[in-house]
Amino acid sequence: GGRYIRLSIRTYQLPTMANPAPPVDPAGAGDGSGSRCLSHSYSTVDSDGASDSRIVTLEAVLKGDKYAVGDEKLVKAICALGEATAHIALLLQNYVEHTFAGTQNTSGDEQLHLDIDCDNAVFAAIRSSGVYAVAASEETPTETSVDGGGGGGAFSIGFDPLDGSSIIDANFSVGSIYGIWPGKGLLGRKGREQVASAVALYGPRTTLCVALPGSAGPKVLEVTLINNRSSWELSRDSIVLKPAGKVFAPGNLRASNDNPKYASLINHWIEERYTLRYSGGMVPDVYHMFAKSKGVFSNVSSEKARAKLRLLYEVAPIGLIVECAGGATTHEAHDGSVLDEVIDDLDRRLGVCFGSSEEVEKYKQFMFK
């Protein structure tokens, strides 16, 4: 008959590999101290003196004839955001493990080690600039002094150091969001008071989109981090949103289950053959509108799916960019620009619609009728 082969199978016990959790400050990021969370350092981005060339190139863009930013302190403030963005880009490039720090910010959100590292990178950059007085972030949601006690800070900043950490393991694009207000303090302010805002996008490229609402007329520009993160180059000199465009990003989609108006609007977009561009990250989804110069982004709440977007750290800064680019914004539940909403709580949350002016108007027709 047939031939048989006898297999001898042995079981081996593999040695247990030590894999201790990375060290973490038990206090989390709550004091904005700038101390590292993980063992790797974000300072290595400047080991070759690249910081100087980055600042010089970004300064040249801002001070040039096209934008003519004459306020030296504002130029330094924006360049600090460029530095923070370069450091975060390096952190993301070397990010491997999706590990939780075992801490929460005061909003109750579980913090990743990476969240804390990115938060500390921004705090380090804005402290080094010498032009900020107060800072608050999604990870450090308290008004924190960053002027070293000298009282010379000209600006206050609200920021989200890492927007999209829940989708980062899929290697999706993520971002940072920054809003700059004049003077000291953030509570009681409105988004319309911002002197500048910016969003950074980390993908195949690292880009920084900056809104300048100055008296000479609002402008939105984009710079790209190039030459091994050593310099910034102007990549889009003017970002303008067209009045209409059939591209949609419906955030908090589960709200359509018990919000019939939102469900009706989404059905309208589908029936009218809009192109869906939605990743689950606010920065890449809104940034797609800037890239295509058109579209609409919504994030609507319901009784069972509450609003998540924070006015200070996300809504106001991005809202300024959208309106400076010729687009429109509105609160989800009433007709009014998000830039007129008062920051009466650092953790205030709301639903929104951003985008091309005619698309936002269409949103209002469905949601406010």
Salt bridges, closest charged atoms under 4 A:
ASP46 OD1 - ARG54 NH2 2.60
ASP46 OD2 - HIS87 NE2 3.17
GLU72 OE1 - LYS63 NZ 3.11
GLU83 OE1 - ARG54 NH2 2.73
ASP109 OD2 - ARG310 NH2 2.57
ASP117 OD2 - HIS40 NE2 3.97
GLU138 OE2 - ARG310 NH1 3.15
ASP169 OD2 - HIS98 ND1 2.83
GLU193 OE1 - ARG189 NE 2.69
GLU272 OE1 - LYS246 NZ 3.99
GLU303 OE2 - ARG306 NH2 3.19
GLU323 OE1 - ARG192 NH1 3.64
ASP335 OD1 - LYS364 NZ 2.81
ASP340 OD1 - ARG192 NE 2.85
GLU341 OE2 - HIS334 NE2 2.92
GLU341 OE1 - ARG348 NH2 2.73
ASP347 OD1 - ARG310 NE 2.94
ASP347 OD2 - ARG349 NE 3.37
GLU359 OE1 - LYS362 NZ 3.98
